[in-house]
Amino acid sequence: MAELAALARPYAEAVFLMADEKGRIDQWSDMLEFLKQVTSDELFKKISNNPKVSSSALEGVVLDICEGQMDEEGLNLIKLLIKNNRLQLASEIAEQYEVKKSEKCGLLDVTVTSAFPMSDSDKETLGKSLSESFGKKVKISVEEDSSLIGGIVIRAGDKVIDGSLSGQIQQLAKQLK
């Protein structure tokens, strides 16, 4: 996964710089999301991973699917990804692009993993606290994971705050060794 992120980063950065320069950040967001959906389709994955399908045939299929949904620059990105055998990075490129878009808007995406369901008031209180800590507007998405036993794990960009009971047990086990 880290390898895919490293490979996708230059593409995401280049696309974001171009989109920002031309004032087309939202349009590129839509185009990349569409490409992500296309390349995530199971049937499409079978076709694109089939060694019998030439890159020119694959390019034709993808361009046909994306025609009308992507502009000339978007289609050029597809051609470049296929030429460099990097079409499988489309999802990661789209995700990294969205992170850059959020950073530009002063918004931080935070994923909170909780052992139990969080009430709206808990989310709001946590959001305010994180917003003050990070100095940015915070967009929280909540996931449940009963294996945490109790507490929460917060992921904001590169930062991870593990306040879970299972995390504390693991820390204690390390200290005892």
C-alpha positions as CSV (number, residue, x, y, z in Angstrom):
1,M,0.0,0.0,0.0
2,A,2.8,2.4,0.9
3,E,4.4,1.6,-2.5
4,L,1.2,2.5,-4.4
5,A,1.0,5.7,-2.5
6,A,4.6,6.6,-3.4
7,L,4.0,5.8,-7.0
8,A,0.8,7.8,-7.2
9,R,2.1,10.9,-5.4
10,P,3.8,12.5,-8.4
11,Y,0.7,12.1,-10.6
12,A,-1.6,13.5,-7.9
13,E,0.7,16.4,-7.2
14,A,1.0,17.2,-10.9
15,V,-2.7,17.0,-11.6
16,F,-3.5,19.2,-8.5
17,L,-0.9,21.8,-9.5
18,M,-2.4,22.0,-13.0
19,A,-6.0,22.1,-11.8
20,D,-5.2,24.8,-9.2
21,E,-3.3,26.9,-11.8
22,K,-6.3,26.7,-14.2
23,G,-9.0,27.1,-11.4
24,R,-10.5,23.7,-12.2
25,I,-10.0,21.9,-8.9
26,D,-13.6,20.7,-8.6
27,Q,-13.8,19.5,-12.2
28,W,-10.7,17.4,-11.8
29,S,-12.1,16.0,-8.5
30,D,-15.1,14.8,-10.5
31,M,-13.0,13.4,-13.3
32,L,-10.7,11.5,-11.0
33,E,-13.6,10.1,-9.0
34,F,-15.1,8.9,-12.3
35,L,-11.8,7.3,-13.3
36,K,-11.6,5.7,-9.8
37,Q,-15.0,4.2,-10.2
38,V,-14.2,2.8,-13.7
39,T,-10.9,1.3,-12.6
40,S,-12.4,-0.2,-9.4
41,D,-15.0,-2.2,-11.3
42,E,-14.3,-6.0,-11.0
43,L,-14.9,-6.7,-14.7
44,F,-12.6,-3.8,-15.7
45,K,-9.9,-5.1,-13.4
46,K,-10.1,-8.5,-15.1
47,I,-9.7,-6.9,-18.5
48,S,-6.9,-4.6,-17.5
49,N,-4.9,-7.3,-15.8
50,N,-5.3,-9.7,-18.7
51,P,-1.9,-10.1,-20.4
52,K,-3.7,-10.8,-23.7
53,V,-5.2,-7.3,-23.8
54,S,-2.7,-5.0,-25.4
55,S,-2.1,-1.5,-24.0
56,S,-3.6,0.1,-27.1
57,A,-6.8,-2.0,-26.8
58,L,-7.0,-1.1,-23.1
59,E,-6.5,2.5,-24.0
60,G,-9.3,2.3,-26.5
61,V,-11.7,0.7,-24.0
62,V,-10.9,3.3,-21.2
63,L,-11.1,6.3,-23.5
64,D,-14.5,5.0,-24.9
65,I,-15.8,4.6,-21.3
66,C,-14.5,8.0,-20.2
67,E,-15.5,10.0,-23.3
68,G,-17.9,12.7,-22.3
69,Q,-17.0,12.4,-18.6
70,M,-13.4,13.7,-19.0
71,D,-12.0,16.6,-20.9
72,E,-8.9,16.4,-23.2
73,E,-6.5,16.8,-20.3
74,G,-8.2,14.0,-18.4
75,L,-8.0,11.7,-21.4
76,N,-4.3,12.6,-21.7
77,L,-3.8,11.5,-18.1
78,I,-5.4,8.2,-18.9
79,K,-3.1,7.7,-21.9
80,L,-0.1,8.6,-19.7
81,L,-1.1,6.1,-17.0
82,I,-1.6,3.3,-19.5
83,K,1.7,4.1,-21.3
84,N,3.5,4.0,-18.0
85,N,1.6,0.9,-16.9
86,R,0.2,2.8,-13.9
87,L,-3.6,2.7,-14.5
88,Q,-4.0,0.6,-11.3
89,L,-2.9,3.8,-9.4
90,A,-6.1,5.7,-10.4
91,S,-7.8,5.1,-7.0
92,E,-4.8,6.2,-5.1
93,I,-4.2,9.3,-7.3
94,A,-7.9,10.3,-6.7
95,E,-7.5,9.9,-3.0
96,Q,-4.3,11.8,-2.8
97,Y,-5.8,14.5,-5.0
98,E,-8.7,14.9,-2.5
99,V,-6.3,15.2,0.4
100,K,-4.5,18.1,-1.5
101,K,-7.9,19.7,-2.3
102,S,-8.8,19.5,1.4
103,E,-5.5,21.0,2.5
104,K,-6.0,23.9,0.0
105,C,-9.4,24.6,1.5
106,G,-8.0,24.4,5.0
107,L,-10.0,21.3,5.7
108,L,-8.5,18.2,7.4
109,D,-10.1,14.8,6.9
110,V,-10.1,12.8,10.1
111,T,-11.0,9.2,10.5
112,V,-12.1,8.1,14.0
113,T,-12.3,4.4,14.7
114,S,-14.4,3.7,17.8
115,A,-15.2,0.5,19.6
116,F,-18.8,1.7,20.0
117,P,-21.2,4.0,18.1
118,M,-20.5,7.7,18.6
119,S,-23.4,10.1,19.2
120,D,-23.7,13.3,17.2
121,S,-22.8,15.4,20.2
122,D,-19.7,13.2,20.8
123,K,-18.7,13.8,17.1
124,E,-19.3,17.5,17.4
125,T,-17.3,17.8,20.7
126,L,-14.4,15.8,19.2
127,G,-14.5,17.8,16.0
128,K,-14.2,21.1,17.9
129,S,-11.4,19.8,20.0
130,L,-9.5,18.5,16.9
131,S,-10.2,21.7,15.0
132,E,-8.5,23.7,17.8
133,S,-5.6,21.2,18.0
134,F,-4.8,21.2,14.3
135,G,-5.9,24.8,13.5
136,K,-8.0,23.7,10.6
137,K,-11.6,22.8,9.9
138,V,-12.1,19.1,10.5
139,K,-14.3,16.7,8.6
140,I,-14.8,13.6,10.7
141,S,-15.8,10.1,9.4
142,V,-16.5,7.5,12.0
143,E,-15.9,3.8,11.7
144,E,-16.7,1.1,14.2
145,D,-14.3,-1.7,15.2
146,S,-15.2,-3.8,18.2
147,S,-11.7,-5.3,18.3
148,L,-10.6,-2.0,20.0
149,I,-12.4,-3.2,23.1
150,G,-12.9,0.5,24.2
151,G,-11.7,4.0,23.3
152,I,-10.9,5.5,19.9
153,V,-8.2,5.7,17.3
154,I,-7.9,9.0,15.5
155,R,-6.1,9.3,12.1
156,A,-5.5,12.7,10.7
157,G,-3.1,12.8,7.8
158,D,0.1,11.3,8.9
159,K,-0.8,11.5,12.6
160,V,-2.3,8.6,14.5
161,I,-3.6,9.0,18.1
162,D,-4.3,5.7,19.6
163,G,-6.6,6.0,22.7
164,S,-8.0,2.5,22.4
165,L,-7.9,-0.1,25.1
166,S,-6.4,-2.6,22.8
167,G,-3.6,-0.1,21.9
168,Q,-2.9,0.4,25.6
169,I,-2.7,-3.4,26.2
170,Q,-0.2,-3.7,23.3
171,Q,1.9,-0.8,24.8
172,L,1.9,-2.6,28.2
173,A,2.9,-5.9,26.6
174,K,5.8,-4.2,24.9
175,Q,6.9,-2.7,28.1
176,L,6.7,-6.0,29.9
177,K,9.0,-7.7,27.3
